[in-house]
Amino acid sequence: MIDYTFQWRVVWRVWPELAKGAVVTLEITVLSMLIGLAFALVFAVVRRSRIPVLSQFVHGWVELARNTPALLQIYMAYFGLGAFGIHIGAYTAVLGAIAFNNAGYLTEILRGGLESISRQQRMAALSLGMNRFQAYRYIIFPQVMRIVFLPVMNQTIWAMLGTSLGMIIGLQELTGATAFQQSLTFRPFEFYFVAAVAYYVIAKTIILASRLAAARLFRG
């Protein structure tokens, strides 16, 4: 028999602190996705261009983002930049690292979407008097967004879960706040179980919201 008495009240007493950590998690998730998407939109177009320097720069970014651990990227932002006299806080380091990682993955997602759109559509838009920017804005990207919407939402879930790595450098996001509170009470099971449920609920909420949004935005 396992002799263990659950004490859930110790968790509920500090729930506001855990909620603050959850807010930090959501903040970094949203901001890192917005920053990552902004870079990825440009990078995806650049990768299709014939400008060698820019194309190679984007290729290097994507390779580093996709083939190195996210934790290492956080360490490089937090500790590595310090070697050059650039000192940033834990929040900024995690946000920058997750955004860097998002940009790499989202670039490939968007590039795949762009590859699925026939070149003839862009040529037709140009023949109607549109410039390249207008062709991408009004013809290409609306179709690409329809294709990549759900993969982008999957990346959002990864970004949300990836924020938990911030606890390694002292960030008080959901996992960091949970670890700190359990260290004061020595009730690891209760605290980590509640944190796991919170992550699960957030992830499922993102999935449900993305499906509802896709059904509403891309009807027909």
C-alpha positions as CSV (number, residue, x, y, z in Angstrom):
1,M,0.0,0.0,0.0
2,I,1.1,3.5,-0.8
3,D,0.9,5.7,2.3
4,Y,0.4,9.2,0.9
5,T,-2.1,11.9,1.9
6,F,-3.0,14.3,-0.8
7,Q,-3.1,18.0,0.2
8,W,-4.7,19.9,-2.6
9,R,-5.4,22.9,-0.3
10,V,-1.8,23.9,-0.4
11,V,-2.1,24.4,-4.2
12,W,-5.3,26.4,-4.0
13,R,-3.8,28.7,-1.4
14,V,-1.2,29.9,-3.9
15,W,-3.3,29.7,-7.0
16,P,-2.9,33.4,-7.7
17,E,0.8,32.9,-8.0
18,L,0.3,30.0,-10.4
19,A,-2.2,32.1,-12.4
20,K,0.4,34.9,-12.8
21,G,2.8,32.3,-14.2
22,A,0.2,31.1,-16.6
23,V,-0.3,34.7,-17.8
24,V,3.5,35.0,-18.5
25,T,3.3,31.7,-20.4
26,L,0.4,33.0,-22.6
27,E,2.2,36.4,-23.1
28,I,5.3,34.8,-24.4
29,T,3.4,32.4,-26.5
30,V,1.4,35.1,-28.3
31,L,4.3,37.6,-28.7
32,S,6.7,34.9,-29.9
33,M,4.2,33.7,-32.5
34,L,3.5,37.3,-33.7
35,I,7.2,38.0,-34.0
36,G,7.9,34.6,-35.6
37,L,5.2,35.0,-38.1
38,A,6.4,38.5,-39.1
39,F,9.8,37.2,-39.8
40,A,8.5,34.0,-41.4
41,L,6.3,35.9,-43.9
42,V,9.4,37.8,-45.2
43,F,11.7,34.8,-45.0
44,A,9.3,32.5,-46.9
45,V,9.3,35.0,-49.8
46,V,13.0,35.6,-49.6
47,R,13.7,31.8,-49.9
48,R,11.9,31.8,-53.2
49,S,13.9,34.8,-54.5
50,R,17.1,34.7,-56.5
51,I,19.1,36.9,-54.1
52,P,21.9,34.6,-52.9
53,V,23.0,36.6,-49.8
54,L,19.4,37.0,-48.4
55,S,18.5,33.4,-49.3
56,Q,21.6,32.0,-47.6
57,F,20.9,34.1,-44.5
58,V,17.4,32.8,-44.2
59,H,18.6,29.2,-44.9
60,G,21.1,29.5,-42.1
61,W,18.5,30.9,-39.7
62,V,16.1,28.0,-40.5
63,E,18.8,25.4,-40.2
64,L,19.9,26.7,-36.7
65,A,16.4,27.1,-35.5
66,R,15.2,23.7,-36.5
67,N,18.3,21.6,-35.8
68,T,19.5,22.9,-32.4
69,P,17.7,22.4,-29.0
70,A,15.4,25.2,-27.9
71,L,17.0,25.1,-24.5
72,L,20.4,25.8,-26.1
73,Q,18.9,28.7,-27.9
74,I,17.6,30.1,-24.6
75,Y,21.1,29.6,-23.0
76,M,22.7,31.4,-25.9
77,A,20.3,34.4,-25.5
78,Y,20.6,34.6,-21.7
79,F,24.2,33.6,-21.1
80,G,25.9,33.7,-24.5
81,L,25.1,37.3,-25.3
82,G,26.6,38.3,-21.9
83,A,30.0,37.4,-23.3
84,F,29.6,40.4,-25.7
85,G,28.4,42.7,-23.0
86,I,24.7,42.3,-23.9
87,H,22.7,41.4,-20.8
88,I,19.0,40.7,-21.1
89,G,16.5,39.5,-18.6
90,A,15.0,36.0,-18.4
91,Y,11.7,37.1,-20.0
92,T,13.4,38.7,-23.0
93,A,15.8,35.8,-23.4
94,V,12.9,33.2,-23.5
95,L,10.8,35.4,-25.7
96,G,13.7,36.0,-28.2
97,A,14.7,32.3,-28.3
98,I,11.1,31.0,-28.8
99,A,10.5,33.7,-31.4
100,F,13.7,32.7,-33.2
101,N,12.7,29.1,-33.1
102,N,9.1,29.9,-34.3
103,A,10.5,31.9,-37.2
104,G,12.5,28.9,-38.4
105,Y,9.6,26.5,-38.3
106,L,7.0,28.9,-39.6
107,T,9.2,29.8,-42.5
108,E,9.2,26.2,-43.7
109,I,5.5,25.9,-43.0
110,L,4.8,29.1,-45.1
111,R,7.2,28.0,-47.8
112,G,5.4,24.8,-48.2
113,G,2.1,26.7,-48.5
114,L,3.7,29.0,-51.1
115,E,5.0,26.0,-53.1
116,S,1.4,24.7,-53.3
117,I,0.2,27.8,-55.1
118,S,0.8,27.6,-58.8
119,R,3.1,30.1,-60.4
120,Q,0.5,30.9,-63.0
121,Q,-1.6,32.7,-60.3
122,R,1.1,35.1,-59.5
123,M,1.8,35.7,-63.2
124,A,-1.9,36.3,-63.8
125,A,-2.0,38.9,-60.9
126,L,1.0,40.7,-62.4
127,S,-0.6,40.7,-65.8
128,L,-3.6,42.5,-64.3
129,G,-1.3,45.4,-63.2
130,M,-0.6,44.3,-59.7
131,N,3.0,44.6,-58.3
132,R,4.6,41.8,-56.5
133,F,3.5,43.0,-53.1
134,Q,-0.1,43.3,-54.2
135,A,0.0,39.9,-55.8
136,Y,1.2,38.3,-52.6
137,R,-1.1,40.3,-50.4
138,Y,-4.4,39.9,-52.3
139,I,-3.9,36.6,-54.3
140,I,-1.1,34.4,-52.8
141,F,-1.1,34.9,-49.1
142,P,-4.9,34.5,-48.6
143,Q,-4.7,31.1,-50.1
144,V,-1.5,30.2,-48.2
145,M,-3.2,31.1,-44.9
146,R,-6.0,28.7,-45.6
147,I,-3.4,25.9,-46.2
148,V,-1.1,26.6,-43.3
149,F,-3.6,27.8,-40.6
150,L,-3.8,24.5,-38.7
151,P,0.0,23.8,-38.9
152,V,0.6,27.3,-37.5
153,M,-1.8,26.6,-34.6
154,N,0.2,23.4,-33.9
155,Q,3.4,25.5,-33.8
156,T,1.5,27.8,-31.3
157,I,1.0,24.8,-29.0
158,W,4.7,23.9,-29.3
159,A,5.6,27.5,-28.4
160,M,3.3,27.5,-25.4
161,L,4.8,24.2,-24.1
162,G,8.3,25.5,-25.0
163,T,8.0,28.4,-22.6
164,S,8.4,25.9,-19.7
165,L,12.1,25.8,-20.5
166,G,12.3,29.3,-19.1
167,M,12.3,27.9,-15.6
168,I,15.9,26.8,-16.2
169,I,17.0,30.5,-16.2
170,G,14.6,31.5,-13.4
171,L,11.6,32.8,-15.4
172,Q,8.5,32.6,-13.3
173,E,6.2,31.3,-16.1
174,L,3.8,28.5,-15.2
175,T,6.4,25.7,-14.7
176,G,8.8,28.1,-12.9
177,A,6.1,29.4,-10.6
178,T,4.9,25.8,-9.9
179,A,8.5,24.6,-9.1
180,F,9.0,27.6,-6.8
181,Q,5.8,27.0,-4.9
182,Q,6.3,23.3,-4.5
183,S,9.8,23.9,-3.2
184,L,8.2,25.8,-0.3
185,T,5.7,23.1,0.5
186,F,7.4,19.9,-0.6
187,R,4.2,18.7,-2.3
188,P,5.5,18.0,-5.8
189,F,2.8,15.7,-7.0
190,E,-0.1,18.1,-6.2
191,F,1.7,21.1,-7.8
192,Y,3.0,19.4,-10.9
193,F,-0.3,17.6,-11.5
194,V,-2.2,20.9,-11.4
195,A,0.4,22.5,-13.7
196,A,0.0,19.6,-16.2
197,V,-3.7,20.0,-16.2
198,A,-3.3,23.7,-16.8
199,Y,-1.1,23.1,-19.8
200,Y,-3.5,20.5,-21.1
201,V,-6.4,22.8,-20.8
202,I,-4.5,25.7,-22.5
203,A,-3.4,23.4,-25.4
204,K,-6.9,22.0,-25.9
205,T,-8.4,25.5,-25.8
206,I,-6.0,26.5,-28.6
207,I,-6.9,23.5,-30.6
208,L,-10.7,24.1,-30.2
209,A,-10.4,27.8,-30.9
210,S,-8.3,27.1,-34.0
211,R,-10.8,24.6,-35.4
212,L,-13.7,27.0,-34.8
213,A,-11.8,29.9,-36.4
214,A,-10.8,27.8,-39.4
215,A,-14.4,26.7,-39.9
216,R,-15.5,30.3,-39.7
217,L,-12.8,31.9,-41.7
218,F,-12.4,29.4,-44.5
219,R,-16.0,28.4,-45.2
220,G,-16.8,27.3,-48.7
